[in-house]
Amino acid sequence: MFRAAVRLSVSGVRSLTRTQPWCQAALTSRCYSHGKEETDEEFDARWVTYFNKPDIDAWELRKGMNTLIGYDLVPEPKILEAALKACRRLNDLSTAIRILEAVKDKAGPHKEIYPYLIQELKPTLEDLGISTPEELGIDKV
């Protein structure tokens, strides 16, 4: 009698663990994204527009940079240019230097990215009167 009970309980458990074919099909076709894919150009334009807002304040600037640095990418020079110009409009030199430090940190082990960004941003940095962390000597601290 005990064997019959075990056999019934084991076969009952097996039937619970089996998946039905109609369940598998529904799970494999599930789509988690309802929005359209944003292209790189649209992404860049969105952030340039964000930093070019004439009424941006210091909190919005820091919030935008924090969000941007949180992404798995190094921002394009045109986005950084807009952010640095926003720093100049707000007369916030410390945030401008912090942006450059964050980008250098974000580039990580890829040593060719940061010099490229500085090369691309050099005219803007000179125009705005912003020194790089290396020029100020604070990169060695």
TAVEN-V397557 format. One record per backbone hydrogen bond with DSSP energy under -1.0 kcal/mol. CO is the residue of the C=O (numbers start at 0). NH is the residue of the N-H. If there is no record, write none. Layout:
BEGIN
co = <CO;CO>
nh = <NH;NH>
END
This chain:
BEGIN
co = <0;1;2;3;4;5;6;7;8;9;10;11;12;13;19;20;21;22;23;24;38;39;40;41;42;43;44;45;46;47;49;52;56;57;58;59;60;61;62;63;64;65;70;75;76;77;78;79;80;81;82;83;84;85;86;91;92;93;94;95;96;97;98;99;100;101;102;106;108;109;111;112;113;114;115;116;117;120;121;122;123;124;124;131;132>
nh = <4;5;6;7;8;9;10;11;12;13;14;15;16;17;23;24;25;26;27;28;42;43;44;45;46;47;48;49;50;51;52;55;60;61;62;63;64;65;66;67;68;69;72;79;80;81;82;83;84;85;86;87;88;89;91;95;96;97;98;99;100;101;102;103;104;105;106;109;110;112;115;116;117;118;119;120;121;124;125;126;127;128;129;135;137>
END
